[in-house]
C-alpha cells in the first residue's frame, strides 16, 4: 500500500478511483463534502435529502458519477456528532471507509477525513489514519494451502488530503513505519507455536539486525544465562526441548554515549502453564503469550524505518513453558540473576520469572528508562477488559509519559496502584519471595514482583493480556502496544531534537 499527503486539495477535481468525504449527523457537510456539493450543483445535498443516509457514525454511502466531480465514485462516511469527533472515532471512521471499498474495484482512494480534525491533533490523526487503513487491510494466510487472491482488496494507494495548506508528509512516513512494525508483531504473534519458537524469534531479530547497520544483536544461549546466574529464567525454559534465548537488539540512532531507552518483552512462545497445567479450553491462544516480545521487534522495526534519532535497546526474553520431567515443580526454589531467591508456588506464573532476570540484565545499559511489555495476568482482563492495557510504575513522570503517549496513539493504558501493602502478599516462608501473591490484586502483585528487580532505574510495566489479541471469530493479534511504544519514542526523539 502506498500512502501520500496532499494539501490544499479540492475534492471535486481530483483524479482517483474514489474520493472519501465526511458527513456529520443530520446531514451537516464537512469542508470537502461542501466542495463536492458546490461542484455538483447540489447533487450531494439532494442525495442526503432523500433521508437514507444521515451521517450517523461509521455509516457509509457510495455515490457514482456526480455531475461536476472528476472522480467516478464518492464515498460518504458518517462522522456522527461533530463535537464528539476524537482521534479514536476518526480511526473507526477510517476503517469503515476501507471496509466499504475493499470488496470493490477501487485501486486508489483520496480521503479528506482527517481534514476535520483540529490542527493541534493533526500529526497524530495522520499517523493513525495510516495505521487504521493498514489494520483494516491486514490478513494472515501464511499457513493456508489455498490463497483466495480474488478476495484480496484491490486498494493499493491511499492519499490523505486536506482542503487547507500544510505538510504532514512526515506523519505519513511515521504512520507507515508504525503500521509496518504492527504487521511484523501481528505476523509473529499469529504464527503457530510449532513455528514461532524461541529460536525463530531470535532468527527474526537477526534479520532485523542484518537489515540495518545501526542495529547490533547479541543472543544469549542457555549456557550463557547459566554463567550469568539466570536461574529464574532457566527454571522456565528447562522444561522444554526448545532452548530459551535472551535476545538483545541495540538500535544506535542517537549520539554515542547517550543513555538508551530500554524495552523488555515477554516471549513465552507457548504457555501450557507447566506442571500447573492450564485448562484445555482456548489453550491454543497461549501462542499469543509472546506478544510482548513481538511488540519489541515490531517497535524496533518501526524505529529503523523512521530513523529515530534515539538509542533504543530491545530485549526479548524467549522461552517455552512446558510440563516435563525436567520442568519446575510448585514449591521449587530458584536463585535469580540478582541473587534474590524465589519460591515457585505456581509454574503458570512463568512470565515474571523470565522477565525478572531480563530486567536485572538491562542494568548494564544504564538506561534512561525501562518499559517491560507482557501478557502477564488474566486478572488484568478482569480489571480492564480488552480495551485498555494495565500500567504500573515505580516512577510517576515515566507513568505520565506512557499514559499521554497512549492517548496520542489511541492505544491507551490505565495506571493501577502499587505499594508496600501489596508487596506483603509475596512473602514466602522459605525464600526471599514467592512468585505469586494469591488471587486478590493479581495484576498488581505481579508488578510488585517485577519491581523488586527494577530499583536502579525508572521502570514501567505494561500488562497487555487483555489487549494483545482478540478471540472468537476475529481471533488474531491486534498489534498492540506497538503504536503506544512508538509514540513514546517519537515524543522522546522530538524532545531531544
C-alpha positions in Angstrom: 0.0 0.0 0.0 1.2 3.5 -0.9 0.4 6.5 1.3 0.8 10.1 0.4 -0.3 13.5 1.8 -2.0 16.1 -0.4 -2.5 19.7 0.9 -4.7 22.5 -0.4 -6.8 20.0 -2.4 -10.3 20.4 -4.0 -12.3 17.2 -3.7 -14.2 17.9 -6.9 -11.2 17.9 -9.3 -9.1 15.0 -8.1 -8.3 12.1 -10.4 -8.8 9.0 -8.4 -11.0 5.9 -8.2 -12.8 7.3 -5.2 -13.0 10.5 -3.1 -13.9 10.0 0.5 -15.6 12.8 2.5 -17.3 13.0 5.8 -20.8 14.0 6.6 -21.9 14.8 10.2 -25.1 13.7 11.8 -28.3 15.3 10.4 -26.6 15.8 7.1 -24.1 18.5 8.0 -21.4 18.7 5.4 -17.7 18.6 6.1 -15.5 21.1 4.2 -14.6 18.6 1.5 -18.2 17.5 1.2 -19.2 21.1 0.7 -16.7 21.3 -2.2 -18.4 18.4 -3.9 -21.9 19.7 -3.3 -21.0 23.1 -4.8 -19.3 21.5 -7.9 -22.2 19.1 -8.5 -24.9 21.8 -8.3 -26.3 20.4 -5.0 -26.4 16.8 -6.1 -24.8 15.6 -2.9 -27.3 17.5 -0.8 -30.2 16.1 -2.9 -28.9 12.6 -2.1 -28.9 13.5 1.6 -32.4 14.9 1.4 -33.7 11.5 0.5 -33.0 10.5 4.0 -31.4 7.1 3.6 -28.1 8.4 4.8 -28.0 10.9 7.7 -24.3 11.0 8.8 -24.5 8.5 11.7 -21.0 7.4 12.7 -19.5 4.7 10.7 -22.3 4.5 8.2 -21.3 4.8 4.5 -23.0 5.6 1.2 -21.3 5.2 -2.2 -22.3 7.5 -5.0 -21.4 7.3 -8.7 -20.8 9.9 -11.4 -21.7 13.0 -9.5 -22.0 15.9 -12.1 -19.1 18.3 -12.0 -16.9 15.8 -10.0 -13.9 14.2 -11.6 -13.8 11.0 -9.5 -16.3 8.4 -10.7 -17.0 7.4 -7.1 -17.7 9.4 -3.9 -17.9 7.6 -0.6 -19.8 9.5 2.1 -18.8 8.4 5.6 -20.9 9.2 8.6 -18.8 11.1 11.3 -21.5 11.3 13.9 -21.7 14.4 16.2 -19.1 17.0 15.3 -18.2 17.7 18.9 -17.6 14.0 19.5 -15.0 13.6 16.8 -12.0 12.2 18.6 -8.8 10.5 17.3 -10.2 7.2 18.3 -13.5 7.9 16.5 -11.6 9.0 13.4 -9.7 5.7 13.3 -13.0 3.8 13.5 -14.5 6.0 10.7 -11.4 5.4 8.5 -11.7 1.7 8.9 -15.4 1.9 8.0 -14.4 3.6 4.8 -11.8 1.0 4.0 -14.3 -1.8 4.7 -16.8 -0.2 2.3 -14.3 -0.1 -0.5 -12.1 -3.2 -0.2 -14.5 -5.6 -1.8 -14.9 -3.4 -4.9 -12.7 -2.4 -7.8 -11.2 0.7 -6.1 -7.4 0.7 -6.5 -6.7 4.3 -5.3 -8.6 6.5 -2.9 -8.3 10.0 -1.6 -9.6 10.6 1.9 -10.5 14.0 3.4 -11.5 12.6 6.8 -8.5 13.9 8.7 -9.3 17.4 7.3 -11.9 17.7 10.1 -9.5 17.3 13.0 -8.3 20.3 14.9 -4.8 21.4 13.9 -3.1 20.6 17.2 -4.1 16.9 16.7 -3.3 16.6 13.0 0.1 14.9 13.4 -1.4 12.1 15.5 -4.5 12.0 13.2 -2.5 11.5 10.1 -0.3 8.8 11.7 -3.4 6.9 13.0 -5.1 7.1 9.7 -2.3 5.2 8.1 -2.3 2.6 10.8 -6.1 2.3 10.7 -6.1 1.7 6.9 -3.3 -0.9 7.4 -5.3 -2.6 10.2 -8.4 -2.8 8.1 -6.5 -4.4 5.2 -4.4 -6.8 7.3 -4.8 -10.5 6.5 -2.8 -13.6 7.7 -3.0 -16.6 5.4 0.6 -17.8 5.5 -0.4 -21.3 6.6 -3.4 -21.8 4.2 -2.7 -24.1 1.3 -5.0 -22.2 -1.0 -4.9 -18.4 -1.1 -8.1 -16.6 -2.0 -6.4 -14.0 -4.2 -9.7 -12.9 -5.7 -11.0 -11.8 -2.3 -7.9 -9.6 -1.6 -8.6 -5.9 -1.8 -7.5 -4.1 -4.9 -6.7 -1.0 -2.9 -3.0 -0.1 -3.4 -3.0 3.7 -2.8 -4.4 5.9 -0.1 -3.9 9.7 -0.2 -4.7 11.7 2.9 -5.9 15.1 1.6 -6.7 18.4 3.2 -8.6 21.4 1.9 -6.1 23.7 3.6 -2.4 24.2 3.3 0.1 22.3 5.5 2.6 19.5 5.2 2.1 16.3 7.1 4.2 14.1 5.0 6.5 13.2 7.9 3.4 12.0 9.9 2.5 9.8 6.9 6.0 8.3 6.9 5.8 7.7 10.7 2.4 6.1 10.3 3.6 3.8 7.6 6.6 2.8 9.8 4.3 2.1 12.8 2.0 0.1 10.5 5.0 -1.9 9.3 6.0 -2.6 12.9 2.5 -3.7 13.8 2.4 -6.1 10.9 5.7 -7.7 12.0 4.3 -8.0 15.5 1.0 -9.4 14.3 2.6 -11.9 11.9 4.8 -13.2 14.7 2.0 -13.5 17.3 -0.3 -15.2 14.8 2.2 -17.8 13.8 1.7 -21.2 15.5 3.8 -22.3 18.4 5.5 -25.1 16.4 6.9 -22.5 14.1 7.4 -19.4 16.3 9.8 -20.9 18.8 12.5 -19.0 20.8 14.9 -19.8 18.1 12.6 -18.4 15.5 12.2 -15.2 17.4 16.0 -14.9 17.5 16.2 -15.5 13.8 13.7 -12.8 13.0 15.6 -10.4 15.3 18.8 -11.4 13.5 17.1 -10.5 10.2 16.3 -7.0 11.6 19.8 -6.5 12.7 21.2 -7.6 9.3 18.9 -5.1 7.5 20.3 -2.0 9.3 23.9 -1.1 10.2 22.5 0.9 13.2 21.3 -2.3 14.8 23.5 -4.7 16.8 22.4 -8.0 18.2 23.5 -10.3 20.9 21.9 -13.7 21.5 22.4 -15.3 24.9 22.0 -19.1 24.9 21.1 -21.1 28.0 24.8 -21.8 28.7 25.4 -18.0 28.7 22.4 -17.4 31.0 23.6 -20.1 33.3 27.0 -18.5 33.6 25.3 -15.2 34.5 23.2 -16.9 37.2 19.8 -16.5 35.5 18.3 -19.3 37.5 14.8 -17.8 37.4 14.7 -17.6 33.6 16.2 -21.1 33.2 13.6 -22.6 35.7 11.0 -21.9 32.9 13.0 -22.9 29.8 14.4 -26.1 31.2 11.0 -27.9 30.9 11.0 -27.6 27.1 13.0 -29.3 24.3 13.2 -25.8 22.8 16.1 -23.9 24.3 15.4 -20.5 25.7 17.0 -17.4 24.3 17.7 -13.9 25.6 17.9 -11.6 22.5 19.4 -8.1 22.8 18.8 -5.7 20.0 20.6 -2.3 20.2 19.4 0.4 17.9 22.0 3.2 17.7 20.0 6.1 16.4 21.2 8.7 18.9 24.5 10.1 20.0 27.2 7.7 21.1 27.1 7.5 24.9 23.5 8.7 25.3 21.6 6.5 27.7 19.2 4.2 25.9 15.5 3.7 26.3 15.0 0.0 27.0 12.1 -2.2 26.0 11.8 -5.7 27.5 9.3 -8.1 26.0 7.9 -11.4 27.5 8.5 -14.0 24.8 6.8 -17.2 26.1 6.2 -18.8 22.6 3.8 -21.2 24.1 2.4 -21.4 27.6 0.9 -24.7 28.8 1.2 -23.5 32.4 3.9 -26.1 33.0 3.2 -28.5 35.9 0.5 -26.1 37.0 -1.3 -27.1 33.7 -3.8 -24.7 32.2 -7.3 -25.8 31.3 -7.6 -27.1 27.7 -10.3 -24.6 26.6 -8.8 -22.0 24.3 -5.2 -23.1 25.2 -4.3 -22.6 21.6 -4.4 -18.9 22.3 -1.4 -19.3 24.5 0.7 -19.0 21.3 0.0 -15.3 21.8 1.9 -15.3 25.1 5.0 -14.0 23.2 3.2 -10.8 22.1 5.4 -8.6 24.4 8.5 -9.9 22.6 6.7 -9.5 19.2 5.9 -5.9 20.1 9.5 -5.2 20.9 10.6 -6.5 17.5 7.8 -4.5 15.8 8.8 -1.3 17.6 12.4 -1.7 16.7 11.4 -2.3 13.1 9.5 1.0 13.2 12.5 2.8 14.7 14.6 1.7 11.8 12.0 2.7 9.3 11.6 6.2 10.9 15.3 6.5 11.5 14.5 7.9 15.0 17.4 9.9 16.5 17.4 7.9 19.7 19.3 5.0 21.3 16.9 2.1 22.0 17.6 -1.4 23.4 15.1 -4.1 22.8 15.3 -7.3 24.9 13.4 -10.4 24.1 13.1 -13.0 26.9 12.1 -16.1 24.9 11.2 -19.5 26.3 8.6 -22.2 26.1 6.7 -23.2 29.2 6.1 -27.0 29.1 5.4 -29.8 31.5 8.0 -32.5 31.5 10.2 -34.5 33.9 12.7 -31.5 33.8 10.1 -28.8 34.4 10.0 -26.8 37.6 7.6 -28.0 40.3 5.4 -26.0 42.7 7.5 -25.5 45.8 10.8 -25.3 43.9 13.2 -22.5 44.9 15.4 -20.8 42.4 18.0 -18.1 42.5 17.6 -15.1 40.1 20.5 -13.2 38.5 20.0 -10.5 41.1 20.8 -13.1 43.8 17.3 -13.0 45.2 15.6 -16.3 45.8 12.1 -17.2 44.5 9.7 -19.9 45.7 7.7 -21.0 42.7 4.3 -21.6 44.0 2.7 -21.7 40.6 4.6 -22.6 37.4 1.9 -20.8 35.3 3.2 -17.5 36.7 6.3 -18.0 34.5 6.4 -14.7 32.6 7.6 -12.8 35.7 10.3 -15.5 36.1 11.9 -14.8 32.7 11.3 -11.1 32.9 13.0 -10.6 36.3 16.3 -11.9 35.0 16.0 -9.8 31.9 15.2 -6.7 34.0 18.3 -7.3 36.0 20.4 -7.9 32.9 19.5 -4.5 31.4 21.0 -2.6 34.4 24.3 -2.8 32.4 23.0 -0.3 29.8 22.4 2.4 32.5 19.1 3.1 30.9 17.2 6.4 30.9 14.1 4.3 31.5 12.8 0.7 31.0 9.4 -0.4 29.9 8.5 -4.1 30.0 5.6 -5.5 28.0 3.9 -8.7 28.9 0.7 -10.7 28.5 1.2 -11.3 32.2 -2.1 -11.8 34.1 -5.7 -12.8 33.5 -6.5 -10.5 36.4 -5.8 -7.6 34.1 -8.5 -8.7 31.7 -10.9 -8.9 34.7 -9.9 -5.3 35.8 -9.7 -3.5 32.4 -11.3 -5.8 29.8 -10.0 -5.8 26.3 -9.8 -2.1 25.5 -7.1 -0.8 27.9 -3.7 -2.1 28.9 -2.6 -2.1 32.5 0.2 0.2 33.6 2.2 0.1 36.8 5.4 2.0 37.5 8.0 3.0 40.1 8.3 6.5 38.6 5.4 9.0 38.3 7.0 11.0 35.5 7.5 7.9 33.4 4.0 6.7 34.1 2.5 10.0 33.0 4.7 9.9 29.8 3.3 6.4 28.9 -0.3 7.4 29.6 0.0 10.6 27.5 1.5 8.6 24.6 -1.3 6.1 24.8 -3.9 8.8 24.4 -2.0 10.3 21.4 -1.7 6.9 19.8 -5.3 5.7 20.6 -3.6 2.7 22.3 -4.5 3.6 25.9 -3.3 2.3 29.2 -4.6 2.8 32.8 -2.4 3.1 35.8 -3.0 0.8 38.7 -1.6 1.3 42.2 1.5 -0.4 43.6 2.9 -0.2 47.1 4.2 -1.9 50.1 0.8 -3.1 51.2 0.7 -5.3 48.1 4.3 -6.4 48.4 3.3 -8.3 51.6 1.3 -10.8 49.5 4.6 -12.1 48.0 6.0 -13.2 51.4 7.5 -16.8 51.4 8.3 -18.9 54.4 11.3 -20.5 52.5 12.7 -17.9 50.1 13.1 -14.2 49.6 9.7 -14.1 47.8 7.0 -16.2 46.2 6.2 -15.9 42.5 2.5 -15.3 43.2 0.6 -13.3 45.7 -2.7 -15.1 45.6 -6.0 -14.2 43.8 -6.5 -10.7 45.1 -5.0 -7.9 43.0 -3.2 -10.4 40.8 -2.0 -7.8 38.3 -0.7 -5.5 41.0 1.2 -8.3 42.9 2.8 -9.5 39.6 4.1 -5.9 39.0 5.2 -5.8 42.7 7.3 -8.9 42.0 8.9 -7.3 38.9 9.5 -4.0 40.8 12.0 -5.8 43.1 14.3 -6.2 40.1 14.0 -2.6 38.9 15.2 -0.5 41.8 18.1 1.1 39.9 16.2 2.8 37.1 12.8 4.4 36.2 10.6 1.5 35.2 7.1 0.9 33.8 5.2 -2.3 33.3 2.6 -2.8 30.6 0.2 -5.7 31.2 -1.3 -6.4 27.7 -3.1 -9.6 28.5 -6.4 -8.1 27.5 -5.3 -6.0 24.5 -2.7 -8.2 22.7 -5.2 -10.3 20.8 -8.8 -11.0 20.0 -10.6 -14.3 20.4 -13.7 -15.8 18.8 -14.5 -15.2 15.1 -12.0 -12.3 15.0 -9.2 -14.4 16.6 -5.8 -12.9 16.0 -3.2 -10.4 17.2 -4.1 -6.7 17.4 -0.6 -5.4 17.0 -0.8 -3.5 20.3 1.0 -1.9 22.0 3.3 -1.1 19.1 1.6 2.3 18.5 1.9 3.2 22.1 5.6 2.2 22.3 6.4 4.0 19.0 4.6 7.2 20.3 6.7 7.2 23.5 9.9 7.0 21.3 8.7 9.6 18.8 7.9 12.0 21.7 11.4 11.4 23.3 13.1 11.9 19.9 11.2 15.2 19.5 12.2 16.4 22.9 15.9 15.7 22.3 15.7 17.1 18.7 
